[in-house]
Structure formats: structure tokens, C-alpha cells
Amino acid sequence: MQPHLAEGSAEELWCPVTAAAAVLGRRWQLVLVDRLMGGGKRFNEIKELIPGISSKVLSETLRDMEEDGLVERTVTAGPPIHVTYSLTRKGRELNHVLRDFRAWGEKWMSHRPHNITQKR
């Protein structure tokens, strides 16, 4: 079995788990992917689906996810102008990951308080 990280060039040091965790391990990322899995939503719709997230953090997170290629932002001319956020193909491919996360959470975290998302 090869070690996760090898000595040598940058290519040898690259680890897919580390790379994925760098993108998906940020606070709210997987929750946002989960909320967008059902289809595109407007900013306030998303905010209502995630209690505890501030508008600033939601905006920053959506921007980061857009840069990472997980979310696309679509602007529809108005009035008023409508902005919709939806998952890209890359983002939708996380469906099985979310299914496994949900199953793990139901099995191991159901005894935890419901306000677990709040910072300690």
C-alpha cells in the first residue's frame, strides 16, 4: 500500500483526500451543496434553509464555491433582477457523498444537540 504523501515533487505530494477536504471541509460548504441539490435557489431562499448562517458568510461561501466550480450564479434580467445559485455538474456529483454523510450523521450524531452547527 502506498503512503498518502510521498517525498519528492509536488505531484508526488498531492493527495486527493487532502485536496477534496481543502474545498469541501470549509464551514457550510457541504450544507450548501445539500440545500442546492434539489435545484437552483435565490439567495434569501438559501439563507432561510440554513439557520445560523449570516448573509456575509453565505455570500462569501457562495463566491468561494463558484470559484471552485461547484456553484454557478445565473443573473436574469428584470425588473427586478433575479440571481439564482445552482450546482454545476461537479457540485451535483457530490450527491453520493452527501448521502453517506447523512447516513453517518443519523447513525452517530442523532444524540447530539440540534444547535451543533453553532461555534463553540
C-alpha positions as a Python dict, from the first residue, in 0.01 Angstrom:
ca = {
    (1, 'M'): (0, 0, 0),
    (2, 'Q'): (136, 343, -93),
    (3, 'P'): (156, 613, 171),
    (4, 'H'): (-81, 908, 133),
    (5, 'L'): (204, 1153, 93),
    (6, 'A'): (534, 1072, -63),
    (7, 'E'): (859, 1263, -59),
    (8, 'G'): (960, 1441, -374),
    (9, 'S'): (793, 1662, -630),
    (10, 'A'): (465, 1849, -585),
    (11, 'E'): (288, 1583, -795),
    (12, 'E'): (403, 1314, -556),
    (13, 'L'): (286, 1519, -257),
    (14, 'W'): (-64, 1567, -395),
    (15, 'C'): (-330, 1370, -210),
    (16, 'P'): (-690, 1353, -337),
    (17, 'V'): (-835, 1340, 15),
    (18, 'T'): (-639, 1648, 121),
    (19, 'A'): (-739, 1830, -199),
    (20, 'A'): (-1109, 1748, -154),
    (21, 'A'): (-1101, 1840, 215),
    (22, 'A'): (-942, 2176, 129),
    (23, 'V'): (-1251, 2260, -78),
    (24, 'L'): (-1532, 2073, 98),
    (25, 'G'): (-1403, 2099, 454),
    (26, 'R'): (-1478, 2467, 484),
    (27, 'R'): (-1766, 2561, 711),
    (28, 'W'): (-2108, 2546, 541),
    (29, 'Q'): (-1981, 2403, 209),
    (30, 'L'): (-2148, 2062, 230),
    (31, 'V'): (-2461, 2210, 384),
    (32, 'L'): (-2491, 2448, 89),
    (33, 'V'): (-2437, 2166, -158),
    (34, 'D'): (-2711, 1971, 19),
    (35, 'R'): (-2956, 2263, 8),
    (36, 'L'): (-2887, 2324, -363),
    (37, 'M'): (-2910, 1957, -460),
    (38, 'G'): (-3284, 1996, -529),
    (39, 'G'): (-3229, 2274, -782),
    (40, 'G'): (-3139, 2640, -814),
    (41, 'K'): (-3237, 2884, -542),
    (42, 'R'): (-3219, 3256, -478),
    (43, 'F'): (-3000, 3399, -202),
    (44, 'N'): (-3280, 3454, 52),
    (45, 'E'): (-3424, 3108, -14),
    (46, 'I'): (-3086, 2955, 68),
    (47, 'K'): (-3046, 3171, 378),
    (48, 'E'): (-3385, 3055, 510),
    (49, 'L'): (-3278, 2692, 465),
    (50, 'I'): (-2963, 2736, 676),
    (51, 'P'): (-3038, 2871, 1023),
    (52, 'G'): (-2736, 3035, 1180),
    (53, 'I'): (-2556, 3148, 864),
    (54, 'S'): (-2511, 3522, 822),
    (55, 'S'): (-2568, 3699, 491),
    (56, 'K'): (-2199, 3790, 478),
    (57, 'V'): (-2082, 3433, 532),
    (58, 'L'): (-2337, 3296, 285),
    (59, 'S'): (-2225, 3545, 22),
    (60, 'E'): (-1855, 3465, 78),
    (61, 'T'): (-1918, 3091, 75),
    (62, 'L'): (-2122, 3103, -245),
    (63, 'R'): (-1846, 3310, -407),
    (64, 'D'): (-1581, 3059, -296),
    (65, 'M'): (-1791, 2770, -424),
    (66, 'E'): (-1835, 2948, -757),
    (67, 'E'): (-1456, 2990, -783),
    (68, 'D'): (-1414, 2619, -700),
    (69, 'G'): (-1655, 2526, -980),
    (70, 'L'): (-1923, 2380, -750),
    (71, 'V'): (-2185, 2651, -793),
    (72, 'E'): (-2293, 2867, -1083),
    (73, 'R'): (-2457, 3206, -1049),
    (74, 'T'): (-2721, 3296, -1306),
    (75, 'V'): (-2848, 3653, -1341),
    (76, 'T'): (-3187, 3701, -1509),
    (77, 'A'): (-3276, 4049, -1628),
    (78, 'G'): (-3567, 4211, -1451),
    (79, 'P'): (-3704, 4425, -1312),
    (80, 'P'): (-3624, 4310, -1060),
    (81, 'I'): (-3303, 4131, -1144),
    (82, 'H'): (-3306, 3769, -1024),
    (83, 'V'): (-2990, 3591, -919),
    (84, 'T'): (-3009, 3214, -889),
    (85, 'Y'): (-2745, 2981, -749),
    (86, 'S'): (-2733, 2622, -865),
    (87, 'L'): (-2489, 2334, -859),
    (88, 'T'): (-2264, 2264, -1152),
    (89, 'R'): (-2209, 1910, -1272),
    (90, 'K'): (-1907, 1898, -1042),
    (91, 'G'): (-2127, 2001, -748),
    (92, 'R'): (-2405, 1756, -833),
    (93, 'E'): (-2153, 1471, -833),
    (94, 'L'): (-2131, 1515, -456),
    (95, 'N'): (-2478, 1362, -416),
    (96, 'H'): (-2341, 1022, -308),
    (97, 'V'): (-2101, 1190, -64),
    (98, 'L'): (-2393, 1375, 95),
    (99, 'R'): (-2597, 1056, 114),
    (100, 'D'): (-2311, 890, 303),
    (101, 'F'): (-2262, 1195, 528),
    (102, 'R'): (-2633, 1198, 609),
    (103, 'A'): (-2634, 826, 693),
    (104, 'W'): (-2328, 867, 915),
    (105, 'G'): (-2485, 1167, 1089),
    (106, 'E'): (-2810, 982, 1150),
    (107, 'K'): (-2622, 685, 1293),
    (108, 'W'): (-2364, 862, 1508),
    (109, 'M'): (-2481, 1218, 1568),
    (110, 'S'): (-2853, 1184, 1639),
    (111, 'H'): (-2790, 1210, 2014),
    (112, 'R'): (-2614, 1549, 1976),
    (113, 'P'): (-2800, 1875, 2040),
    (114, 'H'): (-2974, 2036, 1742),
    (115, 'N'): (-2763, 2353, 1775),
    (116, 'I'): (-2446, 2159, 1688),
    (117, 'T'): (-2372, 2398, 1399),
    (118, 'Q'): (-2309, 2688, 1634),
    (119, 'K'): (-1945, 2766, 1703),
    (120, 'R'): (-1815, 2668, 2041),
}
